[in-house]
Amino acid sequence: MMVADTQTVVRLPREYAQRTALRGGNPYRAKAYSRAADSLSALAVPLHVLIGEDRLTEIPGVGEAIADIITKLHRNGTHPSLEKPP
C-alpha cells in the first residue's frame, strides 16, 4: 500500500480542477477542488493526523465527497475519479 505525501494529495485535486476548467466542465466542481487543494496546502496540522482523526471536513472547502477522495489519495496515491477526464 502506497501512502501519498501531502504535496501529492494537493497536486492531484488541483490538476483535476484545472482540467475541468479547461474542458469547460462544471465550474463549481473545478472551484471546489481548487479551494480544497488551496486549503490542504496551508494546513498547520499534518494531513495524516486529520485523516486519522476523521477531521478532514473541518478544512474549508472539504466536504464529505472530497474528504473521501483525499483519504483514498493519501492511502493509495490515486483515486479513480481523478484519473478519468472531467
C-alpha positions as CSV (number, residue, x, y, z in Angstrom):
1,M,0.0,0.0,0.0
2,M,1.4,3.4,-1.1
3,V,0.9,6.4,1.2
4,A,1.0,9.7,-0.7
5,D,2.6,12.7,0.8
6,T,0.6,15.9,1.3
7,Q,2.2,17.6,-1.8
8,T,0.8,14.8,-4.0
9,V,-2.6,14.9,-2.3
10,V,-2.7,18.7,-3.0
11,R,-1.4,18.4,-6.6
12,L,-3.9,15.9,-7.9
13,P,-7.1,17.7,-7.0
14,R,-5.6,21.0,-8.3
15,E,-4.8,19.3,-11.6
16,Y,-8.3,17.9,-11.8
17,A,-9.7,21.4,-11.2
18,Q,-7.6,22.8,-14.0
19,R,-8.6,20.0,-16.4
20,T,-12.2,20.5,-15.5
21,A,-12.0,24.3,-16.1
22,L,-10.0,23.9,-19.4
23,R,-12.5,21.4,-20.8
24,G,-15.5,23.6,-20.0
25,G,-16.7,21.2,-17.2
26,N,-18.7,22.2,-14.2
27,P,-17.2,25.4,-12.9
28,Y,-18.5,24.8,-9.4
29,R,-16.7,21.4,-9.3
30,A,-13.5,22.9,-10.5
31,K,-13.7,25.7,-7.9
32,A,-14.4,23.2,-5.1
33,Y,-11.4,21.0,-6.0
34,S,-9.2,24.1,-6.3
35,R,-10.4,25.5,-3.0
36,A,-9.8,22.2,-1.3
37,A,-6.3,22.0,-2.7
38,D,-5.5,25.5,-1.5
39,S,-6.8,24.7,2.0
40,L,-4.8,21.5,2.1
41,S,-1.6,23.3,1.1
42,A,-2.0,25.6,4.0
43,L,-2.5,23.0,6.7
44,A,-0.9,23.6,10.1
45,V,-1.7,20.1,11.2
46,P,-0.2,17.1,9.3
47,L,-2.6,15.6,6.8
48,H,-2.2,12.1,8.2
49,V,-3.3,13.3,11.6
50,L,-6.5,14.9,10.2
51,I,-7.3,11.7,8.3
52,G,-6.6,9.5,11.3
53,E,-8.9,11.7,13.4
54,D,-11.6,11.8,10.7
55,R,-11.4,15.6,10.7
56,L,-11.0,16.4,7.0
57,T,-14.4,18.1,6.8
58,E,-13.2,20.7,9.2
59,I,-10.9,22.1,6.4
60,P,-12.5,24.9,4.5
61,G,-13.7,23.7,1.1
62,V,-13.6,20.0,2.0
63,G,-17.0,18.2,2.2
64,E,-17.7,14.6,2.6
65,A,-17.1,13.7,-1.1
66,I,-13.7,15.5,-1.3
67,A,-12.7,14.2,2.1
68,D,-13.3,10.6,0.8
69,I,-11.1,11.4,-2.3
70,I,-8.4,12.9,-0.2
71,T,-8.4,9.9,2.2
72,K,-8.1,7.5,-0.7
73,L,-5.4,9.6,-2.4
74,H,-3.4,9.6,0.8
75,R,-3.7,5.9,1.3
76,N,-3.4,4.7,-2.3
77,G,-1.7,7.5,-4.1
78,T,-4.6,7.8,-6.6
79,H,-8.3,7.9,-6.9
80,P,-10.4,6.7,-10.0
81,S,-12.4,9.9,-10.2
82,L,-9.3,12.0,-10.6
83,E,-7.8,9.8,-13.3
84,K,-10.8,9.9,-15.7
85,P,-11.5,13.0,-17.8
86,P,-13.7,15.6,-16.1
